[in-house]
Amino acid sequence: MHTKLTRRVMLGLALALALNEPVRFRTFYRSTVVLPWALTAVVVGVMWRWMLIPDIGIVNYMLAGLGINVSFFLSPAAAMATMILVEVWRSTGYGMILVLAGLLVMAAGIPLYWLARRNR
């Protein structure tokens, strides 16, 4: 529980700091990072299952081009690592939203004690 939260906040912090800078297509990048979190777990699961199918999956196709053969569903260790990576990918956008909201409030010059008093 704590390690998942730590990963979510740390990756979210890194992405929020990167996407808080004025870069070209910043809104597009922010939307791209938040999209996996906005999708339901069923949609994400089906999408990754199709991408990881041994015969026709795009991930296995790309790895085969590099000479790597991985059975994501047959090996328990590979299946667990894949599930962890997919969940971290899916939940990182949430941490980014939380940290980015704080950064934007601080950049706007709104006193944080005023916000704390208002939410009471």
N, C-alpha and C positions, 0 to 999 in steps of 0.2 A: 504494500500500500504506500509506504513512505517513499520507496525508490521510484515508483511510478510517478508520484507527485513531484519528486525532485527532478526527474527527467523532463517532465512536462514543463515545469517552471524554468529550468535551465535552458532547454531548447527554445522555449517561448521567449525568454529574456534575450537570447542571442538573435533570434529572428526579429523581435520587436526593436532592438537597438539597430539592427541592420535596416529595417524598413521604416524607421523613424527619420532617417536621413533623406534629404530631398534628392531622389533619384528618378530617372525617367521610368515611366510605367509603374510607379509606386503603388497605385490603387490596384492594378492588375496583379502585382506580386502579392499584395495583402490578401486579395480575394482567392488567389491560388492556394495560399497557405491555409486559409480558413475553410475552404471547400470540403476537405476530407472530414473535418469535425462536423460540418453541417449535414453531411450525408448520414443516413441511418446505418447502424452496424450491419444490417442484413445486406444493404446495397454494397457496402465495402467488402463484406465477406464474399459475396457472389463475384464481385469484380476481381478480387485477388485470386479467387479459386480459378476463374477462367484464365487469368494471366499466368498461373502456376501449373496448369495442366501439363503433364510430361510430354505429350505428343504435339499439341498445338499451341501451347502457352507462349506468349511473347517473351517472358523472362527466360524460360528454358531455351528458346530459339536464340536469344542473344548470348546466353552463356555457352551454348553449343558452338557458336561462332568463335568463342574464345578457347574452346577445347575443354570446358568444364561441364561435368555431368552431375547434377544434383537431383535427388528424388525428394522433393519437398514434403510429400505426404507419406512416404514409406518409412523414413528414418525418424524416430521419436525426437532426437536431438535437433534435426533440421526442422521438423515441424514446430517445435517449441520456439526455436530461434526466429522462424518466419512469423509465428504469431506475435511474438514480442515486437519485432520490427514493424509489422503492420499496425499494431496498437499504438506504438510510439508515433508512427507516421500519422495515424488518424487523430490522435489527441493533442498533438503539438500546437495546432492552431488555437485551441482554447487557452493555453498558457500565453500564447502571443497576444491574444485579445486582452487578457487581463493586464499584462505588463504594458502593452501599447496604450491602453486607456489611461493608465497612470502617467505615462510619459507625456501624453497629449494634454492632460489636465495641468501638469506641471509647466509645460511649455506655454500654455495659454495664460499663465500668470494668475490663475484662480487660487486664492489661499486655501490650503487643505483643511485648516481648522474650520473655515466657513462651511466646507462640504461635510465635515464630520458633525458639526452642529445641526446642519440642515437634515441629515439622515437620522437624527435622534428621534 
